[in-house]
Each structure stands twice: as structure tokens, then as C-alpha cells.
Amino acid sequence: MGFMSGEERALAAALSRLGYANPFLPERIEAERAALGPAFVHADRVWSVRADRTVQNPNIARLGERAAALAATLRERLAAGAEPAASDRGLYEDVVLYLLYTRYENDLFDLVVQPADASDAGRRVPFYEKFRADCQHFLDLPGAPLPGRQEPGHLFASLFQVRRAFHHIFWHIIGGSMSMARLRAAVWQSVFTHDMRRYRRALYERKDDVTTLIVGPSGTGKEVVARAIGLSRYIPFDARTQRFAARFGDLFHPLNLSALSPTLIESELFGHRRGAFTGALQDRAGWLETCEPFGTVFLDEIGDADPAIQVKLLRVLQARTFQRLGDTKPLLFRGKIMAATNRDLAREIQAGRFREDFYYRLCSDIIATPSLAEQLRESPDELPNLILFLARRLVGDAEAPALADEVPAWIEAHLGPSYPWPGNVRELEQCVRNVLIRGEYRPPTARDGGPAEDLAAALRAGALTAEQLLARYCALVYAETRSYQETARRLGLDRRTVKSKVFQYGTEGR
């Protein structure tokens, strides 16, 4: 008999595919079926959270058992002097890597959910010595060099990254529709690329220059996607001290650009010297300066960024350098930048509001988040699962089932199955909260004719004072831009004036 029988080789090949497959695509399920044969238990088309079940994938335990048995058998043959072909050596190595992941999956999970104390630069990992011993047992065999052999410390860091990424994607990007499966798969690919072998060999240290842009309607979870990516970056592990180089929970820095004036945005991003502007009483480092080498700065609502800020950010993306406000000393940005917008950037570029050269530095990795209406068109039965998940997060496991029964009943009776959910998952969450507190949810209703037609009718009737006209026009433009700064730019007004007029219209006349 050779190094592997035909049946063993088929199992090894299936485990190899499992180890490097995108876990959120149907290919993962097909690889499970190939590895388990008749023992495969069919559950869903894709791997997603189901709030109504505790065991999310019943095949995982069986796959771990088969990987352990096959690795032990093949290791014995190698130790006895077997000389397999290079392709079989590669399969053996992949089986061992799959075994190592399953063997330490729970220990790695504990590192994810139990972060180190703030005073610790990274806790010592006590089970690393056992991991290293397993690596030596299976991978350091005399006379049996393996094609992809890497140091145990790097393997340990790689498996921890995989465990973190799966946790943050699987448990936070929720939905059983194919559009959500594609979103989870896209996020996984954003972290590891489409070729995970190449990523593990060489790209894990080179992803800083890849900027991720997340696009999609408001309320579709763009920041959830960004956080999953930012918390899943590769963090080196020092085998000598048995510590990671950083705590992953400290590495994500979000900033909402639409919520701040341009000066405050620049100060938050780039920092400032004392006296750089009114109120700058002391030197201050910005997020780009304090961001760690493995960290991520997330710029939400990038479509609202002032053109001057776009120019400065373009320089950061091109040269990875910047300066504090009021200073000329160049500083180096060492992390990764992510951005998100609900705007049509192609239209913004055409209108001259968004720089084309800046866009082409942002678009190396684009992820689109689907609307809730799109998800429900694909999977109408998904709504109860989402509601149960939101209910558990809101009231806990004990009270969630009752609330999760109450909310769909109210929706069916008052909104109907065709309600479009214009606010997406954010609106659904508020619906759950409203039903919890008041026993009902009343979505905003459109005014007859819409605000533009109402304003035109009031003008034709001569029914507005000059003050009321300005307030209503400011509110109309703001409803389209959702940015005081952009509204002020379009109307040639001060941002504070726009804000006061929008508030005036909201309190006086609607």
C-alpha cells in the first residue's frame, strides 16, 4: 500500500478544501459533504446564525474526529519511513493544519471573548506550548520536509486570526438569505483575499495599503462590516514571550465624518498643535497618529467629506504621511483605512462634489451591503429569525421568544408582508424596541405630494414669509444631503445658519 489509500486521499483532499475554502459560500457545505459522505447532515444552503437553534453546524465535530484519525495514521507512516509524493505531503500538511485548528478552536475562542486587561500589552497565552508541541509532533519529522512548513508562532497567529474573523463575521453579520451569505463571504475575502494560501504565505503583512470601501443604504450595517474586518486583522505572535503584539479589541477606530465640522474632523484625524485654531489649547495627536500598525481607522460617511479633507486623505493613502494642523513635521500612518458611504459616489464625482482621484484610491476593495427588502425578497421566512436575534440582544434569552412572537404578529396586522423597510435593519430594530415599549410601531408616513411639491404650492400661494421660505428650503436640501456642511455649501450659507433653519422648520411648521 502507498502512503495513502484512495479513500484516505479523497478525505485529505476534502479537508484541504475545507481548510482554505470561504466558509460562507456553498462550496464549504459541498466540501463537508465530500469529507463525510453518508455521515453528512444537511442543515442549510449556507453557514449562517439561526437564532432558533443551539447547534449551528452538526458536521463540525465529525470532521474534527476524521481529521484527527487521518493525521495520526499518516504521521505514523511518515515516522516509519514512508516517502510520499510532494502532492501527498501537501495534503498531509493541510490535514494537520485542519486538525490543529479544530483541536485549539475553543481555546482560541476564549482569547476572542475574554480580552486581556488594559494594563497588559497582550496576555501570555499558556496553551501555546502545547500547540508548539503538537506542531513538532506532526510537522517536524526527520526526512519528511513539508512544502509549506512555517514557524509555529506564525501558524498560531494565523489560526487565531481565522478564529477571530469567523466569530466577528458569523455572529454579527446576521441573515440567512443568499445576499447576506454573499456579504459574509465578501467580508471574509476582504480579510484573507480569494486565495488564502497566498495570504498565509505572503500577504498577511501587506494588507495595510488595501483600502476597503463599504457602500449601501443607511441602516444596512456598514459599520458592523467594518468592525468585523478591523477586528480580524493579522496580529503577530512572539513565540519567545508567548504574547501577541497587540490586543485586537483596541485596534478599531471609527469616526463619523457627517457629525463633525471640517476643522474638528481634521483635528480628530490628523491632530493639531496648540494655537492651530480657536480652542486648540494644547498639542493633540489624532487617530492617524495613534493608530497602531495593526489598527484600522474607519471613516463613516466618506461621501460627506469636505474636498479639502479629501485632498489630505488622498495624500495619506498615496504616501502614508500626514501633518498635524498647524505643524509642518511629516508623520507616518502605520495602519489601515476603511471608509463607508450611502451615497452614489459616481454621481457625486460627476457633480464635482467628490474627487475622482480620491475615489480611485478608495476602491481597491469594495463591499456592498444589501437592503433588508432585498434580503426578504430572497428569503421571506428570514424576518422571524432576524427579529428573534434582535429580541435576544435587547431583552435576553428568557424574554426573547415572547417578544419575537409579538413583533411579527404586529407587523403582519399593521404593516403587511410587502412593507419595504426603508430604514433597513436599523428600522427593524427600532420596530422591535417600539413594540417592546408601546406595543406598536408607527413608521414615518410620506406627506401628500412630498416636501418639494408642498414648498412649490406654498410659494405659488404666497403663503410664506422670507424667514419661513429659507427654513423650508434649507430643510428640503438637508433631507437630500443629510449633511449640514454639504447643505451649507450648496446654498452658500454658514453651517450654523443651516442647522438653525432646519431645526426651526422641524419645530414650527411640519
C-alpha positions in Angstrom: 0.0 0.0 0.0 1.2 3.5 -0.8 1.3 6.4 1.6 -2.5 7.0 1.3 -5.3 4.8 0.0 -7.7 6.2 -2.4 -10.3 6.8 0.3 -7.8 8.5 2.6 -6.6 10.7 -0.3 -10.2 11.7 -1.0 -10.8 12.6 2.6 -7.5 14.5 2.8 -8.4 16.5 -0.3 -11.8 17.3 1.1 -10.3 18.5 4.4 -7.7 20.5 2.4 -10.6 22.3 0.6 -12.3 22.9 3.9 -9.3 24.5 5.4 -8.9 27.0 2.6 -12.5 27.5 1.4 -14.5 30.6 2.1 -16.7 29.2 5.0 -19.7 31.4 4.0 -20.2 30.1 0.4 -22.0 27.0 -0.7 -18.6 25.4 -1.6 -18.0 25.0 2.2 -21.1 22.8 2.5 -20.1 20.8 -0.6 -16.6 20.1 0.9 -18.3 18.9 4.1 -20.4 16.6 2.1 -17.4 15.2 0.3 -15.5 14.7 3.6 -18.3 13.0 5.5 -20.1 11.0 2.8 -23.2 9.3 4.3 -22.5 10.8 7.7 -23.1 14.3 6.4 -26.1 16.1 8.0 -27.8 18.6 5.7 -28.9 21.8 7.5 -28.8 24.9 5.3 -27.6 26.1 1.9 -25.0 28.4 3.6 -23.5 28.7 7.0 -25.4 31.4 9.0 -26.7 32.0 12.5 -30.1 30.6 13.3 -31.4 32.1 16.4 -33.8 29.2 17.0 -31.1 26.5 17.3 -28.1 26.0 19.6 -26.0 23.7 17.4 -25.2 25.7 14.3 -23.4 23.1 12.3 -23.7 19.4 13.4 -21.0 18.3 10.9 -18.1 20.1 12.7 -17.5 17.6 15.4 -17.5 14.7 12.9 -15.0 16.5 10.7 -12.6 17.1 13.6 -12.7 13.4 14.5 -11.9 12.3 11.0 -9.1 14.8 10.7 -7.6 13.6 14.0 -7.7 9.9 12.9 -6.3 10.6 9.5 -3.5 12.8 10.7 -2.4 10.2 13.3 -2.4 7.4 10.7 -0.4 9.3 8.2 2.0 10.6 10.8 2.8 7.0 11.8 3.6 6.1 8.2 5.9 9.1 7.8 7.7 8.3 11.0 8.1 4.7 9.8 9.9 5.9 6.7 7.2 6.4 4.1 8.2 8.6 1.2 5.1 10.2 -0.3 5.0 12.3 -3.4 5.1 16.1 -3.0 1.4 16.4 -3.6 0.6 13.9 -0.8 3.0 15.8 1.6 1.0 18.9 0.9 -2.3 17.1 1.6 -0.9 15.7 4.9 0.2 19.2 6.0 -3.3 20.6 5.2 -4.9 17.8 7.2 -2.6 18.6 10.2 -3.5 22.3 9.9 -7.2 21.5 9.9 -6.6 19.3 13.0 -4.7 22.0 14.8 -7.5 24.5 14.2 -10.2 22.1 15.5 -8.1 21.0 18.4 -7.5 24.6 19.7 -10.7 26.2 18.4 -12.2 26.6 21.9 -9.0 27.9 23.4 -8.7 30.4 20.7 -12.3 31.4 21.1 -11.6 32.1 24.8 -9.0 34.6 23.7 -11.6 36.3 21.4 -14.3 36.7 24.1 -12.1 37.3 27.1 -9.8 40.2 26.2 -6.8 41.0 28.2 -6.7 43.6 31.0 -5.9 47.1 29.8 -2.7 47.1 31.7 -1.4 44.1 29.8 0.2 44.7 26.3 -1.1 41.3 25.4 -1.6 38.5 27.8 0.7 35.4 27.9 -1.0 32.5 26.1 -0.5 29.5 28.3 -1.6 26.8 25.9 0.9 27.9 23.2 3.5 25.4 24.5 1.0 22.6 23.9 0.3 23.9 20.5 4.0 24.1 19.6 4.5 20.5 20.8 1.7 19.4 18.5 3.3 21.2 15.6 6.6 19.5 16.3 4.8 16.1 16.7 3.0 16.3 13.4 5.2 18.6 11.2 8.8 18.1 12.3 9.5 14.6 11.1 13.1 13.6 10.2 13.5 13.1 6.5 10.0 14.3 5.7 10.2 18.0 4.8 6.8 19.6 4.1 6.3 22.1 1.2 4.5 24.8 3.2 6.4 24.5 6.5 6.2 27.7 8.6 7.1 28.6 12.2 4.7 27.6 14.9 4.4 31.2 16.1 3.1 32.3 12.7 0.8 29.3 12.4 -0.6 30.2 15.8 -1.2 33.8 14.8 -2.8 32.7 11.6 -5.2 30.3 13.3 -6.1 33.0 15.9 -6.9 35.4 13.0 -9.1 32.8 11.4 -11.0 32.2 14.7 -11.5 35.9 15.3 -12.6 36.5 11.7 -15.1 33.7 11.8 -16.5 34.9 15.2 -17.0 38.5 14.1 -18.5 37.7 10.7 -20.7 34.7 11.7 -22.2 36.1 14.9 -22.5 39.8 13.9 -23.4 39.8 10.2 -26.8 38.1 10.5 -29.2 36.7 7.9 -29.9 33.5 6.1 -30.6 35.0 2.6 -28.1 34.5 -0.2 -27.5 38.2 -0.3 -26.3 38.1 3.3 -24.3 34.9 2.6 -22.6 36.8 -0.2 -21.9 39.7 2.2 -20.3 37.4 4.8 -18.3 35.8 2.0 -17.1 39.2 0.7 -16.1 40.2 4.2 -14.1 37.0 4.7 -12.4 37.7 1.3 -11.7 41.2 2.3 -9.7 39.8 5.3 -8.0 36.8 3.6 -8.4 37.6 -0.2 -9.7 34.9 -2.5 -6.5 32.9 -2.2 -6.0 32.0 1.5 -2.8 30.0 0.8 -1.1 33.0 -0.8 -2.4 35.2 2.1 -0.9 32.9 4.7 2.4 32.7 2.8 3.0 36.4 2.0 0.0 38.8 2.1 -0.7 38.7 5.8 1.9 41.5 6.4 0.9 43.5 3.3 -2.8 44.4 3.7 -2.3 47.9 5.1 -2.2 49.5 1.7 -5.5 47.9 0.7 -8.3 50.4 1.5 -11.8 48.9 1.9 -14.9 50.9 0.8 -18.3 49.8 2.1 -21.3 51.1 0.2 -25.0 50.6 0.8 -28.2 52.2 2.1 -28.4 53.7 5.6 -29.2 51.1 8.2 -27.7 48.1 6.5 -24.9 47.5 8.9 -21.9 49.1 7.2 -20.1 49.8 10.5 -20.8 46.2 11.6 -19.0 45.1 8.5 -16.1 47.5 9.0 -15.7 46.4 12.6 -15.6 42.7 11.7 -12.8 43.4 9.2 -10.9 45.8 11.5 -11.0 43.3 14.5 -9.9 40.4 12.2 -6.5 41.7 11.1 -3.4 39.6 11.5 -1.5 40.2 14.8 2.0 38.7 15.1 2.7 36.3 17.9 6.0 36.3 19.8 6.8 32.7 20.5 9.6 33.7 22.9 7.3 35.8 25.2 4.2 33.8 24.2 2.3 37.0 23.7 0.5 38.7 20.8 1.9 42.1 19.6 -1.4 43.9 20.4 -4.9 43.5 21.8 -7.3 43.2 18.8 -10.1 44.9 20.7 -8.1 48.2 20.7 -7.4 48.3 17.0 -10.7 49.7 15.5 -11.2 53.5 15.5 -14.5 54.7 13.9 -15.1 58.4 13.0 -18.4 59.7 11.6 -17.5 62.5 9.2 -21.0 63.8 8.9 -21.3 64.5 12.6 -18.3 67.0 12.8 -17.3 70.3 11.2 -14.3 70.2 8.9 -12.0 71.6 11.5 -13.0 69.1 14.1 -12.7 66.3 11.5 -9.1 67.4 10.7 -8.3 67.6 14.4 -9.7 64.2 15.1 -7.9 62.6 12.1 -4.6 64.5 11.9 -4.2 66.0 15.3 -3.2 69.6 15.9 -0.6 71.9 17.5 -1.5 74.3 20.2 -3.0 77.5 18.7 -3.7 75.9 15.3 -7.3 77.1 15.7 -9.6 78.7 18.3 -9.9 76.4 21.2 -6.7 74.4 20.4 -5.2 74.9 23.9 -2.6 72.1 23.7 -1.0 69.7 21.3 -3.2 66.7 20.4 -2.5 63.5 18.5 -5.1 62.4 16.0 -6.4 58.9 15.1 -3.9 58.6 12.2 -1.0 59.2 14.6 -2.2 57.0 17.5 -3.4 54.1 15.2 -1.3 51.0 15.9 0.5 49.2 13.0 -2.3 46.6 13.1 -5.1 49.1 13.7 -7.8 50.4 11.4 -9.3 53.9 11.1 -12.9 53.8 9.8 -14.2 56.9 8.1 -18.0 56.6 8.1 -20.0 58.8 5.6 -16.9 59.5 3.5 -19.2 60.9 0.8 -19.8 63.9 3.1 -16.1 64.8 3.4 -15.1 68.3 2.5 -13.0 68.5 -0.7 -10.1 69.9 1.3 -10.2 66.9 3.6 -10.4 64.6 0.6 -7.1 66.0 -0.6 -5.4 65.4 2.7 -6.7 61.9 2.9 -5.6 61.2 -0.6 -2.0 62.1 0.4 -2.3 59.7 3.4 -3.4 56.9 1.0 -0.7 57.6 -1.6 2.3 58.4 0.6 1.1 57.2 4.1 2.2 60.6 5.5 0.3 63.5 7.1 0.9 66.5 9.3 -0.9 67.9 12.3 -2.9 71.0 11.9 -0.5 74.0 12.5 2.6 71.8 12.1 4.9 71.0 9.2 6.6 67.9 10.5 5.6 64.8 8.4 4.2 61.9 10.4 3.8 58.3 9.2 0.5 56.4 9.2 1.0 52.8 10.0 -2.5 51.3 9.9 -5.3 50.6 7.5 -8.1 52.9 6.4 -11.6 51.8 5.7 -14.5 54.0 4.6 -18.2 53.8 4.1 -21.0 55.8 2.4 -24.6 55.6 1.5 -24.1 58.0 -1.4 -23.8 57.2 -5.1 -20.1 58.2 -5.5 -20.2 58.0 -9.3 -22.9 60.7 -9.2 -21.0 62.7 -6.6 -17.9 62.6 -8.8 -20.0 63.7 -11.8 -21.4 66.6 -9.8 -17.9 67.7 -8.7 -18.5 67.0 -5.0 -16.2 64.0 -4.8 -12.7 63.8 -6.1 -12.2 61.1 -8.8 -8.5 60.6 -7.8 -9.6 60.1 -4.2 -12.2 57.5 -5.2 -9.6 55.5 -7.2 -7.5 55.3 -4.0 -10.5 54.1 -2.0 -11.9 51.5 -4.4 -9.3 48.6 -4.2 -11.8 46.6 -2.1 -15.5 47.4 -2.4 -18.2 45.7 -0.3 -21.9 46.4 -0.9 -24.4 45.8 2.0 -27.9 44.6 0.8 -31.1 46.3 1.9 -33.5 44.5 4.2 -36.1 44.5 1.4 -33.6 42.6 -0.9 -33.0 40.0 1.9 -36.7 39.4 2.4 -37.4 39.1 -1.3 -34.9 36.3 -1.5 -35.9 34.7 1.8 -39.4 35.8 3.1 -39.1 33.5 6.1 -36.0 35.3 7.3 -37.8 38.1 9.1 -38.7 36.0 12.2 -35.1 34.9 12.5 -33.8 38.5 12.4 -36.5 39.6 14.9 -35.6 36.8 17.3 -31.9 37.7 17.1 -32.7 41.4 17.8 -35.0 40.4 20.6 -32.3 38.3 22.3 -29.9 41.2 22.1 -32.5 43.5 23.5 -34.1 41.6 26.3 -32.1 38.4 26.8 -32.8 34.7 26.1 -35.6 34.3 28.6 -37.9 37.1 27.3 -36.9 36.9 23.6 -39.3 34.2 22.4 -42.4 36.0 23.6 -41.2 39.3 22.2 -40.2 37.6 18.9 -43.8 36.3 18.6 -45.4 39.6 19.4 -43.4 41.7 16.9 -44.2 39.6 13.7 -47.8 39.5 14.6 -48.0 43.3 14.9 -46.1 43.7 11.6 -48.4 41.3 9.8 -51.5 43.0 11.1 -50.5 46.7 10.6 -47.7 46.8 8.0 -48.3 43.7 5.9 -45.8 41.4 4.2 -44.9 43.9 1.5 -43.7 46.7 3.8 -40.5 48.0 2.2 -38.5 48.7 5.4 -36.9 51.9 4.0 -34.7 52.2 7.2 -33.5 48.6 6.7 -32.2 46.6 9.7 -31.9 49.8 11.8 -35.6 50.4 11.3 -36.4 46.8 12.1 -34.5 47.1 15.4 -36.5 50.2 16.3 -39.7 48.4 15.4 -38.8 45.7 17.9 -38.0 48.4 20.5 -41.3 50.2 19.9 -43.3 47.1 20.2 -41.5 46.2 23.4 -42.2 49.6 24.9 -45.5 50.8 23.5 -47.0 47.6 21.9 -46.9 49.2 18.5 -44.6 50.7 15.8 -45.7 53.7 13.6 -43.3 54.2 10.7 -42.9 57.7 9.3 -45.5 58.4 6.6 -44.9 60.4 3.4 -46.7 63.8 3.1 -49.0 64.1 0.2 -47.1 65.4 -2.8 -43.8 65.3 -1.0 -41.8 68.2 0.6 -40.7 69.8 -2.8 -44.3 69.9 -4.1 -45.5 71.3 -0.8 -42.9 74.1 -0.9 -43.8 74.9 -4.5 -47.5 75.1 -3.6 -46.8 77.4 -0.7 -44.7 79.6 -3.0 -47.5 79.8 -5.6 -50.0 80.8 -2.9 -47.6 83.4 -1.4 -48.1 81.8 1.9 -44.6 82.0 3.3 -42.6 84.8 4.9 -38.9 85.1 3.8 -37.8 83.5 7.0 -40.2 80.5 6.5 -39.1 80.2 2.9 -35.4 80.0 3.9 -36.1 77.5 6.7 -38.2 75.2 4.4 -35.7 75.4 1.6 -32.8 74.5 4.0 -34.8 71.6 5.3 -35.6 70.4 1.8 -31.9 70.4 0.7 -30.8 68.9 4.0 -33.3 66.0 3.6 -31.5 65.1 0.3 -27.9 65.6 1.5 -28.2 64.5 5.2 -25.3 66.8 5.9 -25.4 70.3 7.3 -22.0 71.0 5.8 -23.0 70.0 2.3 -26.3 71.8 2.6 -24.4 75.0 3.6 -22.0 74.6 0.7 -24.8 74.2 -1.8 -26.8 77.1 -0.5 -23.9 79.4 0.2 -24.8 79.7 3.9 -23.0 79.2 7.1 -23.3 75.7 8.5 -24.7 77.0 11.8 -27.4 79.0 9.9 -28.4 75.9 8.0 -28.7 73.9 11.2 -30.8 76.5 13.0 -33.1 76.8 10.0 -33.6 73.0 9.7 -34.4 72.9 13.4 -36.8 75.9 13.0 -38.7 74.2 10.2 -38.8 70.9 12.2 -40.3 72.6 15.3 -42.6 75.2 13.6 -44.3 74.1 10.5 -44.5 70.4 9.8 
